[in-house]
Amino acid sequence: MPTLDDILEHVGEFDRFQKQTFFVLCLLSAAFTPVYVGVVFLAFIPEHRCFSPGVAELSQRCGWSLEEQLNHTVPEWSAHGAGYSSRCRRYEVDWNETGISCTDPLGSLVGNRSTVSLGPCQDGWVYDSPGTSLVTEFNLVCEDSWKLDLFQASVNAGFFLGSLNIGYIADRFGRKFCLLITILANVVCGVILVFVPTYLWIVIFRFLQGLVCKGCWTAGYILVTEVVGPKYRRTVGILYQMAFSVGLLVFDAIAYAIPHWRWLQLTVTLPSCFFLLYYWCLPESPRWLISQGKNEKAMKVVSTMAKKNRKKMPSQFEDIKFDEEDSGKQSPALIDLVRTPQMRKNTFILMYNWFTSSVLYQGLIMHMGIAGGNIYLDFLYSALVEFPAAFFILVTIDRIGRRYPWAVANLVAGAACLVTALIPEDIHWLKVTAACIGRMGITMAFEMVCFVSTELYPTYIRNLGVMVCSSLCDIGGVIVPFIVYRLVEVWHDLPLVVFTVFGLIAGGSVLLLPETKGRILPETVEDIENFHRQSAPKTKQIYLHVQTSE
């Protein structure tokens, strides 16, 4: 019996209909960027110091430059040595006293400069930034800096819980329904977040955004790969992820034009309202319709596909009936992921690589945001390297295979992090270049773990296996803010050393996985355990019963 893929060969595997669907879903992928990496601009940390009453007036009277004011009135940051002003401590003196010397103000107040006591920033902070961020509005620095970690961890916690629930909705009620519901929820939460006045409510609505956004992105990924022919699926999937990289560039430009976080949040959220028009311009997945026994609706989608592609529907394909082989059908169970040696090895290695990809990808973005350079240019450079990363994947996976390019990508990412940490701060351009190479490596690794995971699990447990392994990605996202923002207080480049260890271990572990290039997808656990045998297992397909006019 012919399959749906056989019909797509006649009505178009990637023609006008699929290209239109692909384009509108790529817009959705790009719009996911502000939620996933929005912390860089929504909560950027500008240079800051304690506010000391009377200092501004004294500086104006003495005609000091900003550098002179800092030298005279702000203590050194002992953890970073000379030349760095303290961000969380201030001199315990009264700068409003009369007769303070302009050449040695501390000496004129206390005599011996070394005996001046230091205290916390009781009167707030001064931020050297023309715009506003979550950090400057709620003073998420010093003793409250952990609240910034919690802000980013909350959205990843939402990703984790949402991916489980939204995945069920997409399988139960359809890809299109899932997309529309999550788009609406994202718009509502994103707009409310702009107007809530307290930090707690901001974290709550950021969590709710995460709860729906990743599931929305994933539903789009599934839909775009289900409406094209088999030979286009992997390419379309990679290009869908590349649309996210385009979103990085757009987000960077908008953030540069709008340096105030509430206006920025509103600007990147409102355009998502237009995605509700997908109700009229997106199809439901014909594969999902067939799997639900809705053959007539699936046939209508196929007929519309043929019409838009200007292809004639073959007369023999007048009706379809769902028919699936039930012999030997197995029910998925969590224990199956670790029951046998090869399955256990695959599961643990994939879980670790999902975790590492998330930690390094998000971690490099966060670390770049506090590196001290031009945040907009650094973000631009690191986003641009994601495009050659996608190109290298498309060129190598069908020629060389999956394992070696994937391993090299992880090793390059880890090594680049170490090199970045060792380069002196005054050679900023070289430091950014090394970090961009690391970003390119981990982008390749992240995109490869997405589709290789589907090739290393048997059919009956494939969705469960990918769901469990990819959940480690979100757990990594919860942890990484604490790795970056806490360790940077010890040594600015210490997070990069941690990333190096993660990346190198990930690269070595990938080499322990079997090569899947040219292999038919496994059907059973036994196929996984005997993956190196030459004979390919029987494939399981959804058949279409053809009713002819005769």
TITI-611787 format. One record per residue (C-alpha): x, y, z; residue number from 1. Coordinates in steps of 0.2 Angstrom, whole numbers. Each point is the difference from the previous one (the first is absolute). Layout:
# TITI-611787
+-------+-------+-------+-----+
|     X |     Y |     Z |   n |
+-------+-------+-------+-----+
|     X |     Y |     Z | NUM |
...
+-------+-------+-------+-----+
***
This chain:
# TITI-611787
+-------+-------+-------+-----+
|     X |     Y |     Z |   n |
+-------+-------+-------+-----+
|     0 |     0 |     0 |   1 |
|     6 |    18 |    -3 |   2 |
|     5 |    11 |    14 |   3 |
|    -3 |    19 |     2 |   4 |
|    18 |     2 |    -6 |   5 |
|    -5 |    -8 |   -16 |   6 |
|   -14 |    12 |    -3 |   7 |
|    11 |    15 |     4 |   8 |
|    11 |    -6 |   -14 |   9 |
|   -14 |     4 |   -12 |  10 |
|    -7 |    16 |     8 |  11 |
|    17 |     7 |     5 |  12 |
|    12 |    -4 |    14 |  13 |
|     6 |    18 |     2 |  14 |
|    -9 |    11 |   -12 |  15 |
|   -10 |    16 |     2 |  16 |
|   -12 |    -6 |    14 |  17 |
|    14 |    -7 |    11 |  18 |
|    11 |    16 |    -4 |  19 |
|   -14 |    11 |     6 |  20 |
|    -2 |   -11 |    16 |  21 |
|    18 |     0 |     3 |  22 |
|     2 |    19 |    -2 |  23 |
|   -14 |     4 |    13 |  24 |
|     6 |   -12 |    12 |  25 |
|    18 |     7 |    -1 |  26 |
|    -7 |    16 |     5 |  27 |
|    -6 |    -9 |    16 |  28 |
|    17 |    -7 |     3 |  29 |
|     8 |    17 |    -1 |  30 |
|   -13 |     7 |    12 |  31 |
|     6 |   -13 |    13 |  32 |
|    17 |     9 |     2 |  33 |
|    -5 |    14 |    12 |  34 |
|    -7 |   -13 |    12 |  35 |
|    15 |   -12 |    -1 |  36 |
|    14 |    13 |     1 |  37 |
|    -9 |    16 |     5 |  38 |
|     9 |     1 |    17 |  39 |
|    15 |     7 |    -9 |  40 |
|    -9 |    16 |    -4 |  41 |
|   -15 |     0 |    11 |  42 |
|    11 |    -2 |    16 |  43 |
|    17 |     6 |    -6 |  44 |
|    12 |     5 |    14 |  45 |
|     8 |    17 |    -3 |  46 |
|    14 |     7 |    10 |  47 |
|    -6 |     6 |    17 |  48 |
|     6 |     6 |    17 |  49 |
|    -7 |     5 |    16 |  50 |
|   -10 |    17 |     1 |  51 |
|     8 |    11 |    13 |  52 |
|    -9 |    16 |     4 |  53 |
|    10 |    16 |    -3 |  54 |
|    12 |    -8 |   -12 |  55 |
|    -8 |     7 |   -16 |  56 |
|     0 |    18 |     8 |  57 |
|    18 |    -2 |     5 |  58 |
|     5 |    -6 |   -17 |  59 |
|    -9 |    14 |    -8 |  60 |
|     9 |    13 |    12 |  61 |
|    17 |    -7 |    -3 |  62 |
|    -2 |    -3 |   -19 |  63 |
|     5 |   -18 |     1 |  64 |
|    -2 |   -11 |   -15 |  65 |
|    -9 |   -17 |     2 |  66 |
|    17 |    -9 |     2 |  67 |
|     6 |    12 |    13 |  68 |
|   -17 |    -1 |    10 |  69 |
|     2 |   -19 |     0 |  70 |
|    18 |     1 |     6 |  71 |
|    -4 |    12 |    14 |  72 |
|   -17 |    -6 |     6 |  73 |
|    -2 |   -19 |    -4 |  74 |
|    11 |   -14 |     8 |  75 |
|     9 |   -13 |   -10 |  76 |
|    -8 |   -16 |    -4 |  77 |
|    12 |   -11 |    10 |  78 |
|    -4 |   -16 |    -9 |  79 |
|     5 |     7 |   -17 |  80 |
|    15 |    11 |     5 |  81 |
|     4 |    18 |    -4 |  82 |
|    -9 |     9 |   -13 |  83 |
|   -17 |    -8 |     4 |  84 |
|   -12 |    10 |    10 |  85 |
|   -11 |    -9 |    13 |  86 |
|   -18 |    -3 |    -4 |  87 |
|    -7 |    -5 |    17 |  88 |
|    10 |    10 |    13 |  89 |
|     3 |    18 |     3 |  90 |
|    10 |    11 |    12 |  91 |
|   -10 |     4 |    16 |  92 |
|     3 |    19 |     0 |  93 |
|   -11 |    15 |    -1 |  94 |
|     4 |     8 |   -17 |  95 |
|   -12 |    14 |     4 |  96 |
|    13 |     8 |    13 |  97 |
|     7 |    17 |    -4 |  98 |
|    18 |     3 |    -3 |  99 |
|     4 |   -17 |   -10 | 100 |
|    16 |     1 |   -10 | 101 |
|    -2 |    -3 |   -19 | 102 |
|    17 |    -7 |    -1 | 103 |
|    -1 |   -12 |    15 | 104 |
|   -18 |    -1 |     6 | 105 |
|     2 |   -16 |    10 | 106 |
|    16 |     7 |     9 | 107 |
|    -9 |    16 |     4 | 108 |
|   -15 |   -10 |     8 | 109 |
|     9 |   -14 |    10 | 110 |
|    19 |     4 |    -1 | 111 |
|     6 |   -18 |    -4 | 112 |
|    -8 |    -7 |   -15 | 113 |
|     3 |   -18 |     5 | 114 |
|   -10 |     1 |    15 | 115 |
|   -16 |     5 |    -9 | 116 |
|   -14 |   -13 |     4 | 117 |
|   -10 |    -7 |   -14 | 118 |
|   -19 |    -3 |     0 | 119 |
|   -14 |    -7 |   -11 | 120 |
|    -9 |    10 |   -13 | 121 |
|   -14 |     7 |    11 | 122 |
|    -6 |    13 |   -11 | 123 |
|    -1 |    -9 |   -16 | 124 |
|    12 |    -1 |   -16 | 125 |
|     5 |    11 |   -14 | 126 |
|    -1 |    -9 |   -17 | 127 |
|    11 |     6 |   -15 | 128 |
|   -13 |    -4 |   -13 | 129 |
|   -11 |    11 |   -11 | 130 |
|   -14 |   -13 |     0 | 131 |
|    -9 |   -11 |    13 | 132 |
|     0 |   -18 |     4 | 133 |
|    -8 |   -12 |    12 | 134 |
|    16 |     2 |    10 | 135 |
|     0 |    19 |     1 | 136 |
|   -19 |     1 |     4 | 137 |
|     0 |   -13 |    14 | 138 |
|    19 |     2 |     5 | 139 |
|     4 |   -18 |    -3 | 140 |
|    18 |     2 |     5 | 141 |
|    11 |    -5 |    15 | 142 |
|   -10 |    -8 |    13 | 143 |
|   -15 |    -2 |   -12 | 144 |
|     9 |    -5 |   -15 | 145 |
|    -6 |   -18 |     2 | 146 |
|   -17 |     6 |    -5 | 147 |
|     6 |     3 |   -18 | 148 |
|     5 |   -19 |     1 | 149 |
|   -17 |    -4 |     5 | 150 |
|    -8 |    10 |   -14 | 151 |
|     9 |   -10 |   -13 | 152 |
|    -2 |   -16 |     9 | 153 |
|   -19 |     3 |     0 | 154 |
|    -2 |     0 |   -18 | 155 |
|    10 |   -16 |    -2 | 156 |
|   -10 |    -8 |    13 | 157 |
|   -15 |     5 |   -10 | 158 |
|     8 |    -8 |   -16 | 159 |
|     3 |   -16 |    10 | 160 |
|   -18 |    -2 |     6 | 161 |
|    -8 |     7 |   -16 | 162 |
|     9 |   -12 |   -11 | 163 |
|    -8 |   -15 |     9 | 164 |
|   -18 |     8 |     0 | 165 |
|     0 |     9 |   -17 | 166 |
|     7 |   -16 |    -8 | 167 |
|   -15 |   -10 |     6 | 168 |
|   -12 |    14 |    -7 | 169 |
|     9 |    -1 |   -17 | 170 |
|    -2 |   -18 |    -1 | 171 |
|   -18 |    -1 |     7 | 172 |
|    -8 |    16 |    -8 | 173 |
|    11 |     3 |   -15 | 174 |
|    15 |    11 |    -5 | 175 |
|   -11 |    15 |    -6 | 176 |
|   -10 |     1 |    16 | 177 |
|    15 |    -1 |    11 | 178 |
|     9 |    14 |   -10 | 179 |
|   -15 |    12 |     1 | 180 |
|    -3 |    -3 |    19 | 181 |
|    18 |     2 |     4 | 182 |
|     2 |    15 |   -11 | 183 |
|   -15 |     9 |     9 | 184 |
|     7 |    -5 |    17 | 185 |
|    17 |     7 |    -4 | 186 |
|    -7 |    17 |    -6 | 187 |
|   -11 |     2 |    15 | 188 |
|    14 |    -5 |    13 | 189 |
|    13 |    11 |   -10 | 190 |
|   -11 |    15 |     0 | 191 |
|    -5 |    -1 |    18 | 192 |
|    18 |    -2 |     5 | 193 |
|     3 |    17 |    -7 | 194 |
|   -12 |     8 |    12 | 195 |
|     2 |   -10 |    17 | 196 |
|     8 |    11 |    13 | 197 |
|     9 |   -12 |    11 | 198 |
|    15 |   -12 |    -3 | 199 |
|   -10 |   -15 |     6 | 200 |
|   -14 |     2 |   -13 | 201 |
|    13 |     2 |   -13 | 202 |
|     8 |   -17 |     4 | 203 |
|   -17 |    -8 |     1 | 204 |
|    -5 |     6 |   -18 | 205 |
|    17 |    -4 |    -6 | 206 |
|    -2 |   -17 |     6 | 207 |
|   -17 |    -1 |    -9 | 208 |
|     8 |     6 |   -16 | 209 |
|    12 |   -14 |     1 | 210 |
|   -14 |   -12 |     4 | 211 |
|    -7 |     3 |   -18 | 212 |
|    14 |     6 |   -11 | 213 |
|    11 |   -15 |    -2 | 214 |
|   -15 |   -11 |    -3 | 215 |
|    -6 |    12 |   -13 | 216 |
|    17 |     0 |    -8 | 217 |
|     1 |   -19 |     0 | 218 |
|   -18 |    -2 |    -7 | 219 |
|     6 |    11 |   -14 | 220 |
|    15 |   -11 |    -3 | 221 |
|   -11 |   -15 |    -1 | 222 |
|   -12 |     7 |   -11 | 223 |
|    12 |     7 |   -13 | 224 |
|     9 |   -17 |    -1 | 225 |
|   -16 |   -10 |    -2 | 226 |
|    -7 |     9 |   -15 | 227 |
|    16 |    -2 |   -11 | 228 |
|     7 |   -16 |    -8 | 229 |
|    12 |   -11 |     9 | 230 |
|    15 |     6 |   -10 | 231 |
|    -3 |    18 |     6 | 232 |
|    -4 |    -3 |    18 | 233 |
|    18 |     2 |     7 | 234 |
|     4 |    15 |   -10 | 235 |
|   -16 |     9 |     4 | 236 |
|     3 |    -4 |    18 | 237 |
|    17 |     8 |     0 | 238 |
|    -6 |    15 |    -9 | 239 |
|   -14 |     2 |    12 | 240 |
|    13 |     1 |    14 | 241 |
|    10 |    12 |   -11 | 242 |
|   -16 |    12 |     0 | 243 |
|     3 |     1 |    19 | 244 |
|    18 |     7 |    -4 | 245 |
|    -8 |    13 |   -11 | 246 |
|   -11 |     4 |    15 | 247 |
|    16 |     3 |     9 | 248 |
|     5 |    14 |   -12 | 249 |
|   -17 |     8 |     0 | 250 |
|    -1 |     0 |    19 | 251 |
|    18 |     8 |     1 | 252 |
|    -5 |    14 |   -12 | 253 |
|   -17 |     3 |    10 | 254 |
|     9 |     0 |    17 | 255 |
|    13 |    13 |    -7 | 256 |
|   -14 |    11 |    -6 | 257 |
|   -10 |    -2 |    16 | 258 |
|    11 |     0 |    16 | 259 |
|   -14 |     0 |    12 | 260 |
|    -5 |   -18 |     5 | 261 |
|   -19 |     3 |     2 | 262 |
|    -2 |     8 |   -17 | 263 |
|    12 |   -14 |    -7 | 264 |
|   -11 |   -13 |     7 | 265 |
|   -16 |     7 |    -7 | 266 |
|     8 |     3 |   -17 | 267 |
|     6 |   -18 |    -2 | 268 |
|   -17 |    -7 |     7 | 269 |
|   -13 |     9 |   -10 | 270 |
|     5 |    -6 |   -17 | 271 |
|    -5 |   -18 |     6 | 272 |
|   -18 |     6 |    -1 | 273 |
|     1 |    -2 |   -19 | 274 |
|     4 |   -19 |     3 | 275 |
|   -18 |    -3 |     5 | 276 |
|    -3 |     3 |   -19 | 277 |
|     7 |   -18 |    -2 | 278 |
|   -17 |    -6 |     3 | 279 |
|    -4 |     4 |   -18 | 280 |
|    17 |    -3 |    -8 | 281 |
|     7 |   -15 |     8 | 282 |
|    -6 |   -18 |    -3 | 283 |
|    -2 |   -14 |    12 | 284 |
|    13 |   -13 |    -1 | 285 |
|    -7 |   -14 |   -12 | 286 |
|    11 |   -13 |     9 | 287 |
|    -8 |     5 |    16 | 288 |
|   -17 |    -1 |    -7 | 289 |
|     3 |   -17 |    -7 | 290 |
|     7 |    -6 |    16 | 291 |
|   -17 |     5 |     8 | 292 |
|   -10 |    -9 |   -13 | 293 |
|    -6 |    17 |    -8 | 294 |
|     3 |    -6 |   -17 | 295 |
|   -12 |    12 |    -9 | 296 |
|     8 |    15 |     8 | 297 |
|    17 |    -6 |    -4 | 298 |
|    -6 |    -2 |   -18 | 299 |
|    -6 |    18 |    -1 | 300 |
|    17 |     6 |     6 | 301 |
|     8 |   -11 |   -14 | 302 |
|   -12 |     7 |   -13 | 303 |
|     4 |    18 |     5 | 304 |
|    18 |    -4 |     0 | 305 |
|    -1 |    -7 |   -18 | 306 |
|   -10 |    16 |    -6 | 307 |
|    12 |    12 |     7 | 308 |
|    15 |    -9 |    -7 | 309 |
|    -9 |     0 |   -17 | 310 |
|     1 |   -19 |     0 | 311 |
|   -14 |   -12 |    -6 | 312 |
|    -6 |   -12 |    13 | 313 |
|     2 |   -18 |    -7 | 314 |
|   -17 |    -7 |    -3 | 315 |
|     4 |   -16 |    10 | 316 |
|     2 |     9 |    16 | 317 |
|   -18 |     4 |     3 | 318 |
|    -2 |    -6 |    17 | 319 |
|    12 |    -5 |    14 | 320 |
|    -2 |   -12 |    15 | 321 |
|    11 |    -1 |    15 | 322 |
|     8 |   -17 |     2 | 323 |
|    14 |    -3 |    12 | 324 |
|     9 |   -16 |     3 | 325 |
|    -4 |    -6 |    18 | 326 |
|    10 |   -16 |     1 | 327 |
|    12 |     1 |    14 | 328 |
|    -5 |    17 |     5 | 329 |
|     9 |     6 |    16 | 330 |
|    -5 |    12 |    13 | 331 |
|    13 |    13 |     5 | 332 |
|     7 |     0 |    18 | 333 |
|    13 |    11 |     8 | 334 |
|    10 |   -16 |     6 | 335 |
|     2 |    -5 |   -19 | 336 |
|    12 |    15 |    -1 | 337 |
|    13 |    -8 |    11 | 338 |
|    -5 |   -18 |     0 | 339 |
|    13 |    -7 |   -12 | 340 |
|    19 |     5 |    -1 | 341 |
|    -1 |     9 |   -17 | 342 |
|   -16 |    10 |     4 | 343 |
|     7 |     4 |    17 | 344 |
|    16 |     7 |    -7 | 345 |
|    -9 |    10 |   -14 | 346 |
|   -12 |     7 |    13 | 347 |
|    13 |     6 |    12 | 348 |
|    11 |     8 |   -14 | 349 |
|   -14 |     9 |    -8 | 350 |
|    -7 |     6 |    16 | 351 |
|    18 |     7 |     4 | 352 |
|     2 |     8 |   -17 | 353 |
|   -17 |     8 |     1 | 354 |
|     5 |     7 |    17 | 355 |
|    17 |     6 |    -6 | 356 |
|    -7 |     8 |   -16 | 357 |
|   -12 |    11 |    10 | 358 |
|    13 |     5 |    13 | 359 |
|    13 |     5 |   -13 | 360 |
|   -12 |     8 |   -12 | 361 |
|    -9 |    11 |    13 | 362 |
|    15 |     2 |    11 | 363 |
|    10 |     7 |   -14 | 364 |
|   -14 |    13 |    -4 | 365 |
|    -1 |     5 |    18 | 366 |
|    18 |     1 |     3 | 367 |
|     2 |    11 |   -16 | 368 |
|   -13 |    12 |     8 | 369 |
|    11 |     3 |    15 | 370 |
|    17 |     0 |    -9 | 371 |
|     1 |    19 |     0 | 372 |
|     1 |     3 |   -19 | 373 |
|   -13 |     7 |   -11 | 374 |
|   -14 |   -12 |     3 | 375 |
|    -9 |     4 |   -16 | 376 |
|    15 |    -4 |   -11 | 377 |
|     6 |   -15 |    10 | 378 |
|   -18 |    -7 |    -1 | 379 |
|     0 |     4 |   -19 | 380 |
|    16 |    -9 |    -3 | 381 |
|    -5 |   -15 |    10 | 382 |
|   -16 |    -2 |    -9 | 383 |
|     8 |     1 |   -17 | 384 |
|    10 |   -15 |     3 | 385 |
|   -15 |   -11 |     2 | 386 |
|    -3 |     1 |   -19 | 387 |
|    16 |    -9 |    -5 | 388 |
|    -4 |   -12 |    14 | 389 |
|   -16 |    -5 |    -9 | 390 |
|     9 |    -1 |   -17 | 391 |
|    14 |   -12 |     7 | 392 |
|   -14 |   -11 |     7 | 393 |
|    -8 |    -1 |   -17 | 394 |
|    16 |    -3 |    -9 | 395 |
|     7 |   -13 |    12 | 396 |
|   -14 |   -11 |     7 | 397 |
|    -3 |   -10 |   -16 | 398 |
|    18 |    -1 |    -6 | 399 |
|    10 |    -3 |    16 | 400 |
|   -14 |    -5 |    12 | 401 |
|    -7 |     6 |    16 | 402 |
|    12 |    -6 |    13 | 403 |
|    17 |     8 |    -5 | 404 |
|    -7 |    18 |    -4 | 405 |
|   -10 |    -1 |    16 | 406 |
|    15 |    -5 |    10 | 407 |
|    11 |    13 |    -8 | 408 |
|   -13 |    14 |     3 | 409 |
|    -1 |    -4 |    19 | 410 |
|    19 |    -1 |     1 | 411 |
|     2 |    17 |   -10 | 412 |
|   -13 |     8 |    12 | 413 |
|     9 |    -6 |    15 | 414 |
|    18 |     5 |    -6 | 415 |
|    -6 |    17 |    -6 | 416 |
|    -7 |     3 |    18 | 417 |
|    17 |    -3 |     8 | 418 |
|     9 |    10 |   -13 | 419 |
|   -13 |    15 |     3 | 420 |
|     4 |    -2 |    19 | 421 |
|    19 |     1 |    -2 | 422 |
|     0 |    15 |   -12 | 423 |
|     3 |    17 |     9 | 424 |
|   -14 |    12 |     2 | 425 |
|    10 |    14 |    -9 | 426 |
|    -1 |   -11 |   -16 | 427 |
|   -19 |     1 |    -1 | 428 |
|    -1 |    -3 |   -19 | 429 |
|     9 |   -17 |     2 | 430 |
|   -10 |    -5 |    15 | 431 |
|   -16 |     4 |   -10 | 432 |
|     6 |   -10 |   -15 | 433 |
|     4 |   -16 |    11 | 434 |
|   -17 |     2 |     8 | 435 |
|    -8 |     0 |   -17 | 436 |
|     9 |   -15 |    -5 | 437 |
|    -7 |    -9 |    16 | 438 |
|   -17 |     6 |    -4 | 439 |
|     1 |    -7 |   -18 | 440 |
|     6 |   -17 |     7 | 441 |
|   -14 |    -1 |    13 | 442 |
|   -13 |     6 |   -13 | 443 |
|     5 |   -15 |   -11 | 444 |
|    -1 |   -12 |    15 | 445 |
|   -17 |     7 |     6 | 446 |
|    -8 |    -2 |   -18 | 447 |
|     8 |   -18 |    -2 | 448 |
|    -6 |    -7 |    17 | 449 |
|   -18 |     5 |    -6 | 450 |
|    -1 |   -11 |   -14 | 451 |
|    13 |   -14 |     5 | 452 |
|   -11 |    -3 |    15 | 453 |
|   -14 |    -6 |   -11 | 454 |
|    11 |   -12 |    -9 | 455 |
|     6 |    -9 |    16 | 456 |
|   -16 |    -6 |     7 | 457 |
|   -12 |   -13 |    -7 | 458 |
|   -17 |     6 |    -7 | 459 |
|   -11 |    -5 |    14 | 460 |
|    10 |    10 |    13 | 461 |
|     7 |    13 |   -11 | 462 |
|   -11 |    15 |     6 | 463 |
|     2 |    -5 |    18 | 464 |
|    19 |    -2 |    -2 | 465 |
|     3 |    17 |    -8 | 466 |
|   -12 |     8 |    13 | 467 |
|    10 |    -7 |    15 | 468 |
|    17 |     4 |    -7 | 469 |
|    -5 |    18 |    -6 | 470 |
|    -7 |     4 |    17 | 471 |
|    18 |     0 |     6 | 472 |
|     2 |    15 |   -12 | 473 |
|   -12 |    10 |    11 | 474 |
|     8 |    -6 |    16 | 475 |
|    16 |     7 |    -7 | 476 |
|    -9 |    16 |    -4 | 477 |
|    -5 |     1 |    18 | 478 |
|    17 |    -2 |     7 | 479 |
|    10 |    10 |   -12 | 480 |
|    -4 |    17 |     7 | 481 |
|     7 |    -5 |    17 | 482 |
|    16 |    -6 |    -9 | 483 |
|     2 |    16 |    -9 | 484 |
|    -5 |    13 |    12 | 485 |
|     7 |    -8 |    16 | 486 |
|    17 |    -6 |    -7 | 487 |
|     3 |    16 |    -8 | 488 |
|     1 |     8 |    17 | 489 |
|    15 |   -11 |     4 | 490 |
|     9 |     2 |   -17 | 491 |
|    -8 |     8 |   -15 | 492 |
|     5 |   -15 |   -12 | 493 |
|    -3 |   -14 |    12 | 494 |
|   -16 |    -5 |    -8 | 495 |
|     9 |    -2 |   -16 | 496 |
|    12 |   -13 |     8 | 497 |
|   -16 |    -9 |     6 | 498 |
|    -7 |     0 |   -17 | 499 |
|    17 |    -7 |    -7 | 500 |
|    -2 |   -15 |    11 | 501 |
|   -18 |    -3 |    -5 | 502 |
|     4 |     2 |   -18 | 503 |
|    15 |   -12 |    -1 | 504 |
|    -9 |   -14 |     9 | 505 |
|   -14 |     2 |   -11 | 506 |
|    11 |    -1 |   -16 | 507 |
|     8 |   -16 |     7 | 508 |
|   -17 |    -8 |     5 | 509 |
|    -7 |     3 |   -18 | 510 |
|    14 |   -12 |    -7 | 511 |
|    -8 |   -14 |    11 | 512 |
|   -16 |     1 |   -10 | 513 |
|    -4 |   -10 |   -16 | 514 |
|     1 |     8 |   -17 | 515 |
|   -18 |     2 |    -7 | 516 |
|     5 |     7 |   -17 | 517 |
|   -10 |   -11 |   -13 | 518 |
|    -9 |   -10 |    13 | 519 |
|   -18 |    -4 |    -1 | 520 |
|    -9 |     6 |    16 | 521 |
|     0 |   -14 |    13 | 522 |
|   -17 |    -8 |     5 | 523 |
|     4 |   -10 |    16 | 524 |
|    13 |     0 |    14 | 525 |
|     8 |   -15 |    -8 | 526 |
|     3 |    10 |   -15 | 527 |
|    10 |    12 |    11 | 528 |
|     9 |   -13 |     8 | 529 |
|     6 |    -7 |   -16 | 530 |
|     2 |    16 |    -9 | 531 |
|    16 |    -4 |    -9 | 532 |
|    -7 |   -15 |    -9 | 533 |
|    -2 |     2 |   -19 | 534 |
|   -18 |    -5 |    -3 | 535 |
|   -13 |    14 |     3 | 536 |
|   -15 |    -3 |    10 | 537 |
|   -17 |     1 |    -7 | 538 |
|    -8 |    17 |    -1 | 539 |
|   -16 |     4 |     8 | 540 |
|   -11 |    12 |   -10 | 541 |
|   -17 |     8 |    -1 | 542 |
|    -9 |    -8 |   -15 | 543 |
|   -13 |     9 |   -11 | 544 |
|   -14 |   -12 |    -6 | 545 |
|    -3 |     6 |   -18 | 546 |
|   -18 |    -2 |    -6 | 547 |
|    -1 |     1 |   -19 | 548 |
|   -15 |     4 |   -10 | 549 |
|    -1 |   -17 |    -8 | 550 |
+-------+-------+-------+-----+
***
